Amino acid sequence: MIRRLAAAVVIWLTLAACSSAAPDAPSPSRTSTPTSDPSVEVRTGATTARQAMRRLCEEVDATSPKVVRRPTPPAIAEVEDQVESVRGLRFERPVNVEPVTPAEIDRRISEYLDVYYPHRFYARRTDAWRAIGALPPGVGYLEALGRFQQGEVLGFYNSQNGELVYTGDEQLTRIEQFILAHELTHAIDDQHFDLDRLDRLASSCDDERFLAALGAVEGSAQYFSTQVILRFPVEEIGEIPDPGTRGIPPMIVDLQLYPYTAGQTFVQAVADDGGVDAVNEVLRRFPATTEEVLHPGQPEGDVDVEVDVPDFAPTFGGGWRDLDVMVAGELWLRTLLATRLPDDTASNAANGWDGGIYRAWTDGEDTVVILATVWDSPIEAGAFRGAIGDWLGDRATAAIEGSGKTVNVGFVTSARLLPALEAALRSM
């Protein structure tokens, strides 16, 4: 999600929005399932997908440095008062605000990515996403993320040390007022609701829960900073540079923009329905799924199903091991489909999501990925199956199976692995 996007918590505003752990060894074989292809014996190891996810998860050990406390400039103090007014909360302690140059912002973000995005973990994720088709050949996850962030980050708040960094000076334009209000909303939310919980979610490698929570956190900052500039407008608007997403894979762009766009829509709906108190409750409990963020106001009680993919490494042959595991929520599936299908088609096909996860394996050369999904009804499952079939087109290295409310999709990087993949899918 896009893991560790706000770990520490470092939370930033983009213009477009206004593992050292080694891969698992092969698991011991424990079952055998007959298939229609006598040449393939389906064998599975002992681990569940979530057990593999926890093993592959890489801990990050980083502590933000203490900051030099600075007096709050009058212009910043004025925006703090504006944020308190629209937020309905009071700052419990001073926020250390530091204006820096855009080059310094880029330098700090580069350091942040190096620390909080483990290169080996994301190298494995890159291989899995390329096998699926979420990333094009030759483009790495971290490379794409770095391109997106470079020149895009105008400010960030770090909850570890309470520092707010932004590009600007004391003579604020409306754009700079918005940036400060956004980050100061993070600061006041952190003081009241402990945004370090995002870091703890990130450290569990459950991207779906993390993205859902991030949608609420960024949505709050977007919503209340918008209220600031509406109620306390600054005359000079300022310049809005071109965000420039050319050459960045759409999957990365859309996932990065989601917490600011869908998150704001979500918090707006919550505030319209229940006011500031309702927003506070969302930040206390955090949404559990991106489905909740994408469909504000839906009835509570629609609990997603915990889906599993068995360890099929023994089916693919000796030397195969777990590569990557990720909970695939409605947002991720919608974003994947939208890379090749119209947005409304992708959204409609992802509606009705009730649970999903993918599990990827490698032998060091090839990759196999199985995506398992469950839907609210056979109708919604059929809609997703049709859409993912259109998304795959005539691809000869993928297969779809499932019945009723389940749809399982497999991807391989070599056609020689297709019989084993199909046998594994049929056994689920």
C-alpha positions in Angstrom: 0.0 0.0 0.0 1.7 0.4 0.1 3.2 -0.6 3.6 4.8 1.9 6.0 3.5 4.9 4.1 3.0 6.7 7.4 5.2 4.6 9.6 6.7 6.5 12.5 4.1 8.2 11.9 5.4 10.5 9.1 2.4 11.8 7.2 2.7 14.0 4.2 0.5 16.1 1.9 1.0 15.6 -1.9 0.1 18.3 -4.4 -2.1 16.0 -6.4 -4.3 15.5 -3.4 -4.9 20.0 -2.6 12.9 -7.8 4.5 16.1 -8.5 6.0 14.1 -11.7 6.9 14.9 -14.4 4.4 12.1 -16.0 2.4 10.5 -19.1 3.9 12.0 -22.5 3.3 9.7 -24.9 1.6 7.1 -26.3 4.0 6.8 -30.0 4.6 4.2 -31.7 2.4 1.2 -32.8 4.3 -1.8 -33.4 1.9 -2.4 -34.8 -1.5 -5.4 -34.0 -3.7 -6.3 -35.8 -6.9 -6.8 -33.6 -9.9 -8.1 -34.0 -13.4 -4.5 -33.8 -14.6 -2.8 -37.0 -13.6 0.6 -35.4 -14.2 0.2 -33.0 -11.3 -0.1 -34.0 -7.6 -1.4 -31.2 -5.5 0.6 -31.1 -2.3 0.5 -28.4 0.4 2.7 -27.3 3.2 1.6 -26.6 6.8 1.5 -22.8 6.9 -1.5 -20.5 6.3 -1.1 -17.4 4.2 -1.3 -15.2 7.3 1.4 -17.2 9.0 3.6 -16.7 6.0 2.7 -13.0 5.9 3.9 -12.7 9.5 7.2 -14.5 8.7 7.9 -12.4 5.7 7.1 -9.2 7.5 10.2 -7.1 8.2 10.5 -5.0 11.3 11.9 -1.5 11.0 14.0 -0.2 13.9 14.2 3.6 13.6 13.8 6.4 16.0 13.4 10.0 14.9 15.9 12.4 16.3 14.9 15.0 19.0 14.2 18.4 17.5 15.4 21.8 18.5 12.4 23.6 20.0 11.7 26.9 18.2 9.3 29.7 19.1 6.1 29.6 17.0 5.9 32.5 14.5 2.8 34.6 14.7 1.5 33.5 11.2 1.8 29.8 12.3 0.1 30.5 15.6 -2.7 32.0 13.7 -3.2 28.8 11.6 -3.1 26.8 14.8 -6.0 28.9 16.2 -7.8 28.3 12.9 -7.3 24.6 13.1 -8.5 24.5 16.8 -11.6 26.4 15.7 -12.7 24.1 12.9 -11.4 20.9 14.6 -13.2 21.5 17.9 -10.1 20.4 19.8 -7.3 22.2 21.6 -3.6 21.6 21.2 -2.4 19.9 24.3 1.3 20.9 23.7 3.2 23.1 21.3 4.0 21.8 17.8 7.5 22.4 16.6 7.1 23.9 13.1 10.2 24.2 10.8 10.0 25.9 7.4 12.5 24.3 5.0 13.3 24.4 1.3 11.8 21.9 -1.2 15.3 20.4 -1.7 15.5 19.7 2.1 12.0 18.1 2.0 13.1 15.8 -0.8 16.3 14.9 1.1 14.4 14.0 4.2 11.8 12.0 2.3 14.6 10.1 0.6 16.1 9.2 4.0 12.7 8.2 5.2 12.1 5.8 2.3 15.5 4.2 2.9 14.7 3.5 6.5 11.0 2.6 6.5 10.8 0.7 3.2 13.0 -2.4 3.5 14.6 -2.9 0.1 14.5 -6.7 0.2 10.9 -6.8 1.3 9.8 -4.5 -1.6 12.0 -6.4 -4.1 10.0 -9.5 -3.3 6.7 -7.5 -3.6 7.9 -6.1 -6.9 8.4 -9.7 -8.2 4.9 -10.6 -7.0 3.2 -7.5 -8.5 5.0 -8.0 -11.8 3.8 -11.6 -12.0 0.3 -10.4 -11.5 0.6 -7.5 -13.9 0.2 -4.7 -11.3 3.6 -3.4 -12.2 5.2 -3.3 -15.7 8.5 -5.1 -16.4 11.5 -3.2 -15.5 9.9 -0.9 -12.9 10.4 -1.6 -9.2 8.0 -0.7 -6.4 10.4 1.5 -4.6 11.7 3.1 -7.8 8.1 4.1 -8.7 7.3 5.3 -5.2 10.5 7.4 -5.2 9.5 9.0 -8.5 6.1 9.8 -7.2 7.3 11.4 -4.0 10.1 13.4 -5.5 9.0 17.0 -5.6 5.5 16.1 -4.5 5.8 16.4 -0.7 5.1 19.9 0.6 5.0 19.1 4.2 4.9 16.3 6.8 4.2 15.8 10.5 6.3 13.3 12.5 4.4 12.0 15.5 7.5 10.4 17.0 9.1 13.8 17.8 6.2 16.1 17.2 7.9 18.0 14.4 6.0 19.6 11.5 8.1 20.4 8.4 6.8 22.4 5.5 7.9 24.4 2.5 7.1 28.0 3.0 7.8 31.1 5.1 5.8 33.3 7.5 4.1 35.2 4.6 1.5 32.5 3.9 -0.3 32.0 0.6 -3.6 30.1 0.6 -1.7 27.0 -0.6 0.8 27.3 2.3 -2.1 27.9 4.7 -3.8 24.7 3.5 -0.5 22.7 3.8 0.0 24.0 7.4 -3.6 23.4 8.3 -3.4 19.8 6.9 -0.3 19.0 8.9 -1.5 20.8 12.0 -4.6 18.7 11.9 -2.4 15.6 12.0 -0.6 17.1 15.0 -3.8 17.9 16.9 -5.3 14.5 16.0 -2.1 12.8 17.1 -2.2 14.6 20.5 -5.8 13.4 21.1 -6.0 10.0 19.3 -2.4 8.6 19.1 -1.6 8.4 15.4 1.4 6.2 16.3 -1.1 3.4 16.0 -0.6 3.6 12.3 3.0 2.6 12.8 1.9 -0.4 14.8 -0.5 -1.4 11.9 2.3 -1.0 9.4 4.6 -3.2 11.4 2.0 -6.0 11.2 2.2 -5.9 7.4 -1.6 -6.0 7.1 -1.8 -3.5 4.2 -5.6 -3.6 4.2 -6.1 -2.5 7.8 -3.3 0.1 7.4 -4.8 1.6 4.2 -8.2 1.8 5.9 -6.8 3.6 8.9 -4.7 5.9 6.7 -7.8 6.9 4.7 -9.4 8.1 8.0 -6.2 9.9 9.1 -5.5 11.7 5.8 -9.2 12.2 5.3 -9.5 14.1 8.5 -6.5 16.3 7.6 -8.0 17.0 4.2 -11.4 17.8 5.4 -10.5 20.1 8.3 -7.8 21.9 6.3 -10.4 22.6 3.6 -12.6 24.0 6.3 -9.8 26.3 7.4 -9.3 27.9 3.9 -13.0 28.2 3.5 -13.6 30.0 6.8 -10.3 31.9 7.0 -9.3 32.6 3.4 -5.9 34.1 2.6 -6.0 36.6 -0.3 -3.0 35.4 -2.2 -3.6 31.9 -3.6 0.0 31.0 -4.5 1.3 28.6 -7.1 0.2 25.0 -7.5 3.0 23.1 -9.4 2.2 20.4 -11.8 2.4 17.1 -9.8 3.8 15.2 -12.8 3.0 11.5 -12.6 4.2 10.7 -16.1 6.2 7.4 -16.2 4.8 6.3 -12.8 2.7 3.1 -12.9 -1.0 3.9 -12.4 -1.2 1.3 -9.6 1.3 3.3 -7.5 -0.3 6.7 -8.3 -3.8 5.6 -7.5 -2.9 3.9 -4.2 -0.9 6.9 -3.1 -3.7 9.4 -3.9 -6.5 7.3 -2.3 -6.1 8.4 1.3 -6.4 12.1 0.3 -9.3 11.7 -2.2 -11.4 8.8 -1.0 -10.4 9.6 2.6 -11.7 13.1 2.4 -15.0 11.9 0.9 -15.3 9.4 3.7 -14.6 11.9 6.5 -16.9 14.5 4.8 -19.7 11.9 4.9 -19.0 11.0 8.5 -19.0 14.7 9.5 -22.2 15.4 7.6 -23.9 12.6 9.4 -22.6 13.0 12.9 -20.4 16.1 13.1 -17.0 16.4 14.7 -17.8 13.8 17.4 -18.4 11.2 14.7 -15.0 12.0 13.1 -13.4 11.7 16.5 -15.0 8.2 16.9 -13.6 7.1 13.5 -10.1 8.2 14.6 -10.5 6.3 17.9 -11.4 3.0 16.3 -10.1 3.3 12.8 -11.9 1.6 9.9 -11.0 -2.0 9.5 -11.2 -2.3 5.7 -10.9 0.0 2.7 -14.4 -1.1 1.9 -15.6 0.9 4.8 -13.8 4.0 3.6 -15.0 3.6 0.0 -18.6 3.2 1.1 -19.2 5.7 3.9 -22.5 5.2 5.6 -22.9 1.5 4.8 -24.6 -0.5 7.7 -22.3 -1.8 10.3 -21.9 -5.6 10.8 -20.7 -6.5 7.3 -17.6 -8.3 8.6 -15.2 -9.4 6.0 -14.3 -13.1 5.6 -10.7 -14.1 6.5 -9.6 -15.9 3.3 -6.7 -18.3 3.1 -4.4 -19.7 0.4 -2.7 -22.9 1.3 1.0 -23.3 0.8 1.3 -24.8 -2.6 5.1 -24.6 -2.8 5.4 -28.4 -2.8 3.1 -28.6 -5.8 5.3 -26.4 -7.9 8.4 -28.4 -7.1 11.5 -28.6 -5.0 13.1 -25.3 -4.0 9.9 -23.3 -4.1 9.3 -21.0 -1.1 7.0 -18.1 0.0 7.8 -14.8 -1.7 5.0 -12.4 -0.6 1.6 -12.3 1.0 -0.8 -9.4 1.0 -4.4 -9.0 2.1 -6.2 -7.8 -1.0 -9.1 -5.4 -0.1 -11.6 -3.7 -2.3 -9.3 -0.7 -2.9 -6.5 -2.9 -4.1 -8.7 -4.9 -6.4 -10.4 -1.8 -7.7 -7.1 -0.2 -8.4 -5.7 -3.3 -10.1 -8.7 -3.5 -12.4 -8.6 0.2 -13.2 -5.1 -0.2 -14.7 -6.7 -1.7 -17.8 -10.5 -1.2 -17.4 -12.6 2.0 -17.2 -12.9 3.4 -13.7 -16.6 2.8 -13.3 -16.2 -0.8 -14.5 -13.5 -1.4 -12.0 -15.5 0.2 -9.2 -18.6 -1.8 -9.9 -16.7 -5.1 -10.2 -14.9 -4.5 -6.9 -18.2 -3.7 -5.0 -19.4 -6.6 -3.0 -15.9 -7.5 -1.8 -16.1 -9.7 1.3 -12.5 -10.8 1.7 -9.3 -11.5 -0.2 -5.6 -12.3 0.0 -2.9 -13.3 -2.4 0.1 -15.5 -1.8 3.2 -15.7 -4.0 6.0 -18.2 -4.3 9.3 -18.4 -6.1 12.1 -20.8 -6.9 14.5 -17.9 -7.5 13.7 -17.6 -11.2 10.0 -17.9 -11.7 7.0 -16.7 -9.7 3.5 -18.0 -9.0 0.8 -16.0 -7.4 -2.7 -17.1 -6.3 -5.3 -14.5 -5.4 -8.3 -15.8 -3.4 -11.4 -13.6 -3.1 -14.8 -14.0 -1.5 -17.9 -11.9 -2.4 -21.2 -10.9 -0.8 -23.2 -13.0 -3.3 -22.7 -15.1 -6.4 -23.8 -12.1 -8.4 -21.0 -9.9 -7.1 -18.6 -12.8 -7.6 -19.7 -13.2 -11.2 -19.2 -9.5 -11.8 -15.6 -9.6 -10.5 -14.9 -12.8 -12.4 -16.1 -11.2 -15.6 -14.0 -8.1 -15.0 -10.8 -9.9 -14.1 -11.3 -12.1 -17.2 -11.5 -8.9 -19.3 -8.5 -7.5 -17.5 -6.5 -10.6 -18.3 -7.6 -10.7 -21.9 -5.8 -13.5 -23.8 -3.0 -13.9 -21.3 -1.8 -17.5 -21.5 -0.1 -17.5 -18.1 -3.1 -17.0 -15.8 -6.2 -19.0 -14.8 -9.5 -18.4 -13.0 -11.4 -20.9 -10.9 -14.2 -20.7 -8.3 -17.8 -21.2 -7.7 -20.6 -19.5 -5.7 -19.2 -16.6 -3.9 -15.5 -17.4 -4.4 -13.2 -16.3 -7.3 -9.6 -17.5 -7.3 -7.1 -16.2 -9.8 -3.6 -17.6 -10.5 -0.6 -16.0 -12.3 2.6 -17.6 -13.4 5.7 -16.2 -15.1 6.3 -19.3 -17.2 3.7 -21.4 -19.1 5.4 -24.6 -18.0 3.9 -23.9 -14.5 0.3 -23.5 -15.7 -0.7 -27.2 -15.2 0.4 -27.0 -11.6 -1.3 -23.7 -11.1 -4.6 -24.9 -12.5 -4.5 -28.0 -10.4 -3.8 -25.9 -7.3 -6.7 -23.6 -8.1 -9.1 -26.5 -8.7 -8.2 -28.0 -5.3 -9.1 -24.8 -3.3 
